[in-house]
Structures are given as C-alpha cells and as structure tokens.
Amino acid sequence: MSTKNFIQREALVCAPNYNPLPVVLSKGNGVWLWDIKGHKYLDMMSAYSAMSFGHCHPRLVKAMVQQAEKVTLTSRAFHTDQLAPFLEKACALSGFDMGLPMNTGAEAVETALKIARRWGYEVKGIPFDQAEIIVAANNFHGRTTTIISFSTEALYRKDFGPYTPGFKVIPFADAEALEKAITPHVCAFLVEPIQGEAGIIVPPEGWLRDIRRICTKHNILLILDEVQSGLGRTGKMFAFQHENIRPDMLLLGKGLGGGILPISLVLGRRDVLSLMTPGSHGSTFGGNPLACAIAHEALCLLEEEHLDQHSAELGTYMLERLRRIRSPLIKEVRGKGLWAGVEFSPEAISAREVCEKLLLKGVLSKETHSTVVRFAPPLIITKAELDFGLEALEAVVKEME
Ligand SMILES: *Cc1c(COP(=O)(O)O)cnc(C)c1O
C-alpha cells in the first residue's frame, strides 16, 4: 500500500478536523517513528507533548501488558487495587491531598470548572447560578462546548454556539488585569502557567507569584492547567515550581498516560475536592485500572530517571542553540525546558512550510497557528538525537533564506 493510498482512504472516511502532514506512520521506538516505507523520523513534537517517555517505552509496555492480563475496566461502581496506589503516587509527587481521575485533558478542565463553581456556592457563598470564572486570552483548555465558550480563537468557536456563560477573559500574564476583573461573584482563575497552543508563551518572572497572592487575597481558587506544561516538560516536575507557588487545583493529562492511554487528573486540597459527592460527577473509564497502572509506572519513571532535570539541562541547550540561529526568517524563540516555539516571520514563510521541509529531512514537528513551529521532543531524548533535529532545522532555515 502506498502513502497516497492511506491518505486518500483516510480522507474519505475520517472527518477532516485535522490537516496532517503527508506521512503515514506505522511504528515507533524511543524518540523515533517509522513510516510505512521504512523511513525513520525524529519525533520533535511528541503528540503535542503527550509522548514524554518516547514510543513504546519497555517499562510502560510491560506495565500495560501485565495489567491487561489481570483486569482493565470495572468502572468506579467498584474499587480496584490500582486506583489508590496511583493517586497516592500522584499526590506524593505534587503535594496535594486528593485527585479526581478522568480521561482527557478537556475532561480534567471540565471537572475543575464544576468543582470551582460548587466551591463558589457552598464555601464562598456566591448567589446561586452567578459564579464567574476568569480565564486568559489565547488560552487553550480543550474542545468541549463549555471550554470553547471562553476561547478567544475564532477557529475553535465558529458555529458551535450558543456558548456557556459565566466566564471572563483577561489578557495573559497581566496580574493587574486579574485584580481588576475580580468581583464578589468570581470563584476561580483558570490559566496555563505557560501557554502551549498559543505558541509557547512564557510569562514574565514574578507573574505566578503575583496571581497566587491576588487569588489568596480575594478568596478565589487558582486553577493551573498543566495538562501540557506538567510532568517535567518545562524542566521542573510542574511549571508552578519555577516560582515556588502552589495552585488550589492542578490539572494533569497528556504525558500522564505514558503516551499509551488517555488519563487525566484534577489534584487539589481535601477541603476542595471533597465537595464532589457521589453522583455529582463521573466517567465510565475514569480511573480505570489499566490506565492507572500505566500512569503509576509513568510517574515512577519520571521520578527515578530524573526526567525533569534532564529536560532542564537539554532544554537550556536546545533553547540556546535555537536562539543562535540568526535569520531574518525567525522572529522569536521562546520556551522552557524541552518545550520551545520558534516564531517565523509570516511575510517570509509559513510555519507549515517549515514543518513540510523538516519532514523531508526526517524530523516531525507541527505548527501551532500559522507562524510558530513547536519543538517538544520526548523527555528521554539524548543530546545526539536532539542535535539531529536542530541541525535539520538549521539546514531548513538556511535553504529558505
Ligand atoms: C491539550 C491540552 C488540553 C486538552 O487535552 P485533551 O486531552 O486534548 O482534551 C487542555 N489543556 C491544555 C493546556 C492542553 O495543552
């Protein structure tokens, strides 16, 4: 079967809500992927940062197979021997008391919004049905109807209304705007510590501490969406640790499932998460033993192999080297840890073209919006592997100048 054949067949039967690069992948190992023709590619995008441990990590595959042969799904109508050990590990690693497991990142966000509203009514005493949640412009928190209701990206919203009310948008990384937007009806501020899909936007130093202080002062919950930034991606286990703060709720997803199964988590204090009473929320697959076993092993792996430190060290090297590429095509390089966005000059070149050229050189990445190419390799990448990817980018930039 040819590449063209798979692409054409997919186009006929799959709704066109993505615009993939023209490569048909069939195998992965570590930081490498292979297409159906046997061509090898370096994965510099890691499924939007979800593939932190690389493809088919032997320890994760082993954990999956072992659990798959025992029990995979019972629903939470019953207890399993996997849920408590996994949540104990997640709580120990993050310093929170409790977690609520779901499947996708968007579901973790939805769950946190519900908890925040309930906290607003039952604890803060906001009048019924009037709770408000503040969010940042250019946010990305997923694709459900409620979440796109407070997106500022027209592409994500077009023709999907009517939208869910109760959200207020302020500029990102603007502590003053947060303080101004707070009214007695506000129950929470939901924000990414570094905006991922917006183009890897890193806020100025001090902003996290400022929003923590403001949220505490006005008695509103600080919810950090670390679905993408968490679990070592930015060079710390969690991005909030860069400023030694602690959110009231922390949202994890993506890499949590080791790139094998979707699993997401809302972590928080006991007094907040205890507001979720039986029947108030749930998910058939949420907290299933197969995903819990894999996620537990993923967290152990992250800790034992110090992947956060590795991400910090190699990330510094990656960012330095990206910033050294002096080219009129490049407007800016941003990032933290093994997570970088290279913004290209839109007049000169589209980010999509860069990704297409990188593909020809055996490097996979994906544009975010039309101007930014992201580099978010698996955290297990070695310096030599990273060099291969960076050299490819340097060559592409040189060719296109
Ligand atoms: C990807 C992402 C989500 C949504 O996760 P899904 O698993 O795709 O639903 C939410 N928040 C952030 C910050 C993300 O990057």
The ligand as a MOL file (V3000), in Angstrom:
LIG
                    3D

  0  0  0     0  0            999 V3000
M  V30 BEGIN CTAB
M  V30 COUNTS 15 15 0 0 0
M  V30 BEGIN ATOM
M  V30 1 C -4.0150 19.5340 25.1850 0
M  V30 2 C -4.4880 20.4160 26.2800 0
M  V30 3 C -5.7580 20.2540 26.8470 0
M  V30 4 C -6.7780 19.2860 26.3210 0
M  V30 5 O -6.3810 17.9660 26.4190 0
M  V30 6 P -7.1530 16.8380 25.5730 0
M  V30 7 O -6.6020 15.5620 26.1090 0
M  V30 8 O -6.8000 17.0710 24.1260 0
M  V30 9 O -8.5940 17.0140 25.8280 0
M  V30 10 C -6.0980 21.0640 27.9210 0
M  V30 11 N -5.2400 21.9820 28.3880 0
M  V30 12 C -4.0180 22.1670 27.8680 0
M  V30 13 C -3.1160 23.1850 28.4480 0
M  V30 14 C -3.6010 21.4080 26.7760 0
M  V30 15 O -2.4140 21.6220 26.2250 0
M  V30 END ATOM
M  V30 BEGIN BOND
M  V30 1 1 1 2
M  V30 2 1 2 3
M  V30 3 2 2 14
M  V30 4 1 3 4
M  V30 5 2 3 10
M  V30 6 1 4 5
M  V30 7 1 5 6
M  V30 8 2 6 7
M  V30 9 1 6 8
M  V30 10 1 6 9
M  V30 11 1 10 11
M  V30 12 2 11 12
M  V30 13 1 12 13
M  V30 14 1 12 14
M  V30 15 1 14 15
M  V30 END BOND
M  V30 END CTAB
M  END
